Amino acid sequence: ISILFTSDIYGRYAWPGCDTRPIKGRAGIANLVTAVKELKSTRQAAGEPQPVVLAGGSMIRPDIMGNLLFAKGAPQADKIVDLIQRVGFDAVAMGAFDFGATPDALIRYMEGMSAAKIPLLAANVTCEEAGKDGEAKAVKDFRCDNLGHDGQRFVMLNRGGLKVAVFSLSREDLPKRIIEKSRGSLKAAKPLDTARAMVKDLRGKHGADLVILLANLNVEGDSPGAVLRFLRRLGPDAPDLVVAD
């Protein structure tokens, strides 16, 4: 099985500069569409299963382009989602920069991706508020309403007769890392607890042959330390493969 992964688009759907050639090695999302199409064609010609195509998050920020393109009233949002759809992603993780976008940009991005049937994943993210009795209760919030696929916080794919499960995790301190107006009712459970339960469920109940984690557990500059510490603590409950930023 081939796995194609990209992380941190950062809202840069094209490199700036009108009527100029891009610097070698720098490409926009249109180039990504072509590259994935060519790789899929190559795999098909070789008689191999279609690749699993994954994105690690941070699709709309921190570059100002992303916030402008998804801003309220901006006409380009649908076109950007169409480009993302043409890449052929099987799943896209929600990164901290995504959750930290302005509410107007975030809702247009998440609802657009949901309408395009591109699964957005963050298994340990919930939307809760304290009730009158002090107990946390789930509430309607677009940040959670548009997560997952078919009511599940994971995606199950079939590749070459194998069942491939994909899920994503965010840092427990996610709400503290985004500006207050973007938090809504966002909460994040402990990644270790969620991972243990999720991996057990995917292998047992759902019969996954391969479990892939899209890990958003690092902060800028400490990769891959946080993920390695997390995996050592998981031990035998760890997924089969981890892709991270």
Secondary structure, DSSP 8 states (H G I E B T S, - for coil): --EEEE---TT-SS-S-TT----TT---HHHHHHHHHHHHHHHHHTT----EEEE-S--S-SSHHHHHHTSTT-TTHHHHHHHHHHHT-SEEE--HHHHTS-HHHHHHHHHHHHHTT--EE-TTEEEEEE-TTS-EEE---HHHHT-BBTTBSSEEEEETTEEEEEEEEE-TTGGGGS-HHHHTTEEE--HHHHHHHHHHHHHHTS--SEEEEEEE---TT-TTHHHHHHHHHHGGGS-SEEEE-
